[in-house]
Amino acid sequence: MAMIIMKFLLLSLFLNLQVILSENMPTTASQEAGYGYGGEIGGFLRIDLYKFACPEAEAIIFSWVNKAVMEDSRMAASLLRLHFHDCFGCDASVLLDDTESFVGEKTAAPNLNSLRGFEIIDAIKAELESVCPQTVSCADILAIAARDSVLLSGGPGWDVQMGRKDSFTASKAAANNNIPGPNSTVPILIAKFQNLGLDLRNMVALSGAHTMGKARCSTFSARLQDTSIHSPLDFIESLQQLCSGSDSGTTLAHLDLVTPATFDNQYYVNLISGEGLLPSDQALITGDDRTRELVQTYANDLFTFFEDFKNSMLKMGNIGVATGIDGEIRTNCRTIN
């Protein structure tokens, strides 16, 4: 418990420092657009929303995320991924369970056998409901848990803007259509991100989340036949061996073989050496001069990657936000009230 309290105090100190620094820094273009530190986004989201309504909220979320990551380091990537897949519409729609009359997003192709960590969100929500009933939305829990997961894994921290409402429904079709697949080409990646208001720089920076986590053999099967000069033969052969068993459909590989549980810029270093796991990852270095230049920038400059990643997370966190009567604050993240 003492270690958890110490980590949260460090998080609080970090975020308070960010606020102090931001008050003394010139306004950036991203802040003018509503994506910087502090204040509001579009008049709806605020970093201090729960300061009085539920002052314990962030400490409770941090405690659960810390516990989960301590028990399973992969959970950091899983909680970050939950927020990513929800934020092609940040409204907690991805958390809704199917019912007899409703088919949600959990069984969509990008999510099925991929998303995990739902029980952590359930536990967080249960404690928040006991302390601050119907105050903290499931969508905000996802956003805060994603930030904490990155920070606990060695990555940057940022002030999470809050005030998202939870959706009344979900769309399996939208999840299938909007979330990029593991074999996406650069033009497809650019188009899917642009459709949601995210530019090329956001796309390459957010792809850096693949510096943590794992993927099934089925998601990178195209890499097993890669004989191009861009990928080392020993790397491809190691993947072929890993995925050669009869149970290869469930076999997992690290997205980053070098520092698999650390949030850093090793992902980009791997791409340059031809050791990106997913075809959509390796395409960033081979498929477009603009994305290759950004990959090289992030591989050489950890600070620039961290800055672009957290700014892109803030921007992504404002996609498809439900507010006012367009949403609710669920008492159970798996079902509407």
HELIX and SHEET records of a PDB file:
HELIX    1   1 ALA A    2  GLU A   23  1                                  22    
HELIX    2   2 ALA A   29  GLU A   32  1                                   4    
HELIX    3   3 TYR A   50  ALA A   53  1                                   4    
HELIX    4   4 ALA A   57  GLU A   71  1                                  15    
HELIX    5   5 ARG A   74  ASP A   86  1                                  13    
HELIX    6   6 SER A   93  LEU A   95  5                                   3    
HELIX    7   7 PHE A  118  VAL A  131  1                                  14    
HELIX    8   8 CYS A  138  LEU A  152  1                                  15    
HELIX    9   9 LYS A  172  ASN A  178  1                                   7    
HELIX   10  10 VAL A  186  GLN A  194  1                                   9    
HELIX   11  11 LEU A  200  SER A  207  1                                   8    
HELIX   12  12 GLY A  208  THR A  211  5                                   4    
HELIX   13  13 CYS A  217  GLN A  225  5                                   9    
HELIX   14  14 LEU A  233  LEU A  242  1                                  10    
HELIX   15  15 GLN A  266  ILE A  272  1                                   7    
HELIX   16  16 PRO A  279  THR A  286  1                                   8    
HELIX   17  17 ASP A  289  ASN A  300  1                                  12    
HELIX   18  18 LEU A  302  MET A  316  1                                  15    
HELIX   19  19 GLY A  324  ASP A  326  5                                   3    
SHEET    1   A 2 GLU A  40  ILE A  41  0                                        
SHEET    2   A 2 LEU A  45  ARG A  46 -1                                        
SHEET    1   B 2 LYS A 214  ARG A 216  0                                        
SHEET    2   B 2 LEU A 252  HIS A 254 -1                                        
END                                                                             
